[in-house]
Amino acid sequence: MPRQCDICQTARAIIRRPKTGQRICKECFFYVFETEVHHTIVDNRLFSRGDRIGIGASGGKDSTVLAYVMKTLNERYDYGLNLFLLSIDEGISGYRDDSLETVKRNQQQYELPLKIVSYEQLYGWSMDAIVETVGRKNNCTFCGVFRRQALDRGALMLDLDHIVTGHNADDIAETILMNVLRGDIPRLGRCTEISTT
């Protein structure tokens, strides 16, 4: 027999939360998730009314959920934030095209301004051109450094106060593990902080 939601006691539970062990329905999951994000924002004083916030928008599920949640909570709790989608086009053939289309759909769906910044525009090179010149050996390192710098430059173009990025628990675990394996102890502390400079 299907188990009832531990919160509303009416709908069928569809998920068990590892954090609490609760079995909850879809609607209660959304409510709990959004409430936890709200409390994280408020308890850590992440933003101030009038702040200009850039949502790092890749077109993937993490950034799409982030855009939805930021828009929803900004309206529900009247944070008074000015939200923007900020997307980076690395210039990798067949990689970013579909996700940029998703970002454009998000822009229309959430009615948020969108700025797409390209490597070509910023550096005069696409990632494909960089790989053609330097080879494939360290291309992920180049791309990661360039993407972070592109986000920073996009923030300057939009006069942003903060950039928010969507990450899930697997992303954080991977970052911690990579830093442990590299022996990069100073970075370990920074990678788990809620806010970086």
Rosetta blueprint (number, residue, H / E / L):
1 M L
2 P L
3 R L
4 Q E
5 C L
6 D L
7 I L
8 C L
9 Q L
10 T L
11 A L
12 R E
13 A L
14 I L
15 I E
16 R E
17 R L
18 P L
19 K L
20 T L
21 G L
22 Q L
23 R E
24 I E
25 C L
26 K H
27 E H
28 C H
29 F H
30 F H
31 Y H
32 V H
33 F H
34 E H
35 T H
36 E H
37 V H
38 H H
39 H H
40 T H
41 I H
42 V H
43 D H
44 N L
45 R L
46 L L
47 F L
48 S L
49 R L
50 G L
51 D L
52 R E
53 I E
54 G E
55 I E
56 G E
57 A L
58 S L
59 G L
60 G L
61 K H
62 D H
63 S H
64 T H
65 V H
66 L H
67 A H
68 Y H
69 V H
70 M H
71 K H
72 T H
73 L H
74 N H
75 E H
76 R H
77 Y L
78 D L
79 Y L
80 G L
81 L L
82 N E
83 L E
84 F E
85 L E
86 L E
87 S E
88 I E
89 D E
90 E L
91 G L
92 I L
93 S L
94 G L
95 Y L
96 R L
97 D H
98 D H
99 S H
100 L H
101 E H
102 T H
103 V H
104 K H
105 R H
106 N H
107 Q H
108 Q H
109 Q H
110 Y H
111 E L
112 L L
113 P L
114 L E
115 K E
116 I E
117 V E
118 S E
119 Y H
120 E H
121 Q H
122 L H
123 Y H
124 G L
125 W L
126 S L
127 M H
128 D H
129 A H
130 I H
131 V H
132 E H
133 T H
134 V H
135 G L
136 R L
137 K L
138 N L
139 N H
140 C H
141 T H
142 F H
143 C H
144 G H
145 V H
146 F H
147 R H
148 R H
149 Q H
150 A H
151 L H
152 D H
153 R H
154 G H
155 A H
156 L H
157 M H
158 L H
159 D L
160 L L
161 D L
162 H E
163 I E
164 V E
165 T L
166 G L
167 H L
168 N L
169 A H
170 D H
171 D H
172 I H
173 A H
174 E H
175 T H
176 I H
177 L H
178 M H
179 N H
180 V H
181 L H
182 R H
183 G L
184 D L
185 I H
186 P H
187 R H
188 L H
189 G H
190 R H
191 C H
192 T L
193 E L
194 I L
195 S L
196 T L
197 T L
